[in-house]
């Protein structure tokens, strides 16, 4: 098992911390969904799949490091990005549950939420297109 871990992840730092933060994010996310009465197994399944996808991206970053000889720089940067992402998600979940969060952090979370809400979603409209084949 250690050989597989070393091959896929190399000497990526903070990987254990990322796994702990992911577990905390899952727990706080489930608590938030229960509080908001919108706990759905399908949503949870997609969330778990995204967590697995994060590890796939870290593996790719490690392979890029190996190929380019960057001594883990890309993989560590990737892990740090996801550490910050998980930490923000945990704070957001705790805030929504009702745990007191410092005002400056809560203000930043509200700004991020407003930015996401202002994003315009453009529906994809497809029409049936009939392609006629020419016989030769």
C-alpha positions, 0 to 999 in steps of 0.5 A, spaced: 500 500 500 505 504 501 508 503 494 502 505 491 501 511 495 508 513 494 507 512 486 501 516 486 502 521 491 509 522 491 511 526 497 506 531 497 505 534 504 499 536 507 495 530 504 493 527 511 490 534 513 486 535 506 483 528 508 481 530 515 478 537 512 474 533 507 471 529 513 470 535 517 467 538 510 462 532 509 460 532 516 458 539 517 455 539 510 450 533 512 449 537 518 447 543 514 443 539 509 439 536 515 438 543 518 435 546 512 431 540 511 434 538 504 438 532 505 438 528 499 442 522 497 444 524 490 447 531 492 451 527 497 453 522 492 455 528 487 459 531 493 463 524 495 465 524 487 467 531 487 472 529 493 474 523 489 476 527 483 480 532 488 485 526 489 485 524 481 487 532 480 492 531 485 495 525 482 495 528 475 499 534 479 504 529 482 505 526 475 506 533 472 511 534 477 515 528 476 515 529 468 517 536 469 522 535 475 519 540 479 520 536 486 513 537 488 511 544 487 505 543 482 502 537 487 503 541 493 500 548 490 494 543 488 493 541 495 494 547 498 489 550 494 484 544 496 486 545 503 483 553 503 477 551 499 475 545 504 476 550 510 472 555 507 467 550 505 467 548 513 466 555 515 461 557 510 457 550 513 458 552 520 456 559 519 449 556 516 448 552 522 449 557 526 456 557 529 458 564 531 463 566 525 468 572 526 464 578 522 470 579 517 470 572 515 462 572 514 462 578 510 467 575 505 463 569 505 457 573 503 461 577 498 462 570 495 455 568 495 453 574 492 458 573 486 455 566 485 448 568 485 449 574 480 453 569 475 448 568 469 446 561 467 445 560 460 441 555 458 443 550 453 438 550 447 438 544 442 434 543 436 433 537 432 438 537 426 436 532 421 442 531 417 441 528 410 446 524 407 448 524 400 448 518 396 454 517 392 
